[in-house]
Amino acid sequence: MDKGRPHSSRRRIMADVSNEVAWDWDLIGNKIWWNQKYYTELGYKKGRGSTEPSSFRSGIFPDDRERVQGELSACFTSKTKWWASEFRFLTAKFTILHVFCRGAIFYDHDGNAVRFFGAMVDITNQKKAEERLERKNRELEDIYGYLQERTEKEKSSISYKMHEQLGQELVAIYQRLDLVVKNLEADGYGETGELLILRDQLQKSIDRVQDISSELFPEILVDIGIVETLEWYNQVFTAACGLEVLFMCEAEELYLSPEAGIIVYRIYRDLLNNISTHDASQVMVVVKEREDEFCMEIFDNGEKFMISEDFKMSVQYSAMKAAIASVHGSLNIDINWKEGTCIELRAPLNNI
């Protein structure tokens, strides 16, 4: 017997008591041996045809056959000792199974493949479960997208009513009250303190209505665009918490759809607010165009993590990812980036 060929008796005994379909393929004699599971589980009959290599090739689902044969040919050519692949396999009754196969290839002293020993595991149920999960995820994404759209419309409507109706009514009351105060002062009435306090409180209410309206639907986003809106919010953020934001835009013009713009703005706002609670002393933001997408990268200065591992497992982070996914964008956080944190936010451009 050629010393390059391993003796297969022990392997065949082990394969026959295995719970997996297994084969021992003599590549020199061009014969294949299957264990008992091949016949009981797949329904094939023992006979001359079952020992032909074609029993392996013809069992592979036609759409997968060329790929699997190409993988094996590449292994033989490169003298690879181990092979693994996932594909569909047909039973005797033409039932399609999803299988995972792994095998060992043995070579002689001249480097010629002489034997191919392996086993296949039926993963059909696992695949069906994955497909059901994927289908459910797509349904949830569709539902989230619908809810997101409805929510944005409701927010826009409420924002309009607050700004255009309630806001204007408050402004009219303020102006009327301010006129009363001035007239009283002109007529020599000195006791206007309570009215002044009321006027100041009214002004604060007007400012708060405008802030809430802006949070619900940032009209500045429509007026000046996403990049300028982010720059504006940086000033608001720095004034509120004292954390400096170094902002750089490496593209001349970047346009997002209204839906994507609002989501990017809200995620950016929430991320900065989260950053401010993690002791970062400086934040750098780079906005650019990459692969026909709006790309924003947020870095810390390497001193403190902006986002903890717990945040990546939080409902807030999941909601952010779902929101940006609803407009075909993505959000990724790399906490190990040069001992700091890198956040990448992407959204499709709308350069029409």
Protein Blocks (a to p, Z undefined) as FASTA:
>chain_A
ZZklccfklmmmmmmmpcbdcddddfklopacddfklmmmnopacdfklmpfklmmmmpc
fklmmmmmmmmmmmmmnopabdcdddddddfkopacdddddddddddfkopafbdcdddd
dfklmmmmmmmmmmmmmmmmmmmmmmmmmmmmmmmmmmmmmmmmmmmmmmmmmmmmmmmm
mmmmmnopablmlmmmmmmmmmmmmmmmmmmmmmmocfklmmnojklmmmmmmmmmmmmn
opacddddfbfbdcddfklmmmmmmmmmmmmmmmmmnopabdcdddddeehiacddddde
hlacfbdfklmmpmklmmmmmmmmmnopacdddfkgghiacdddddddddZZ
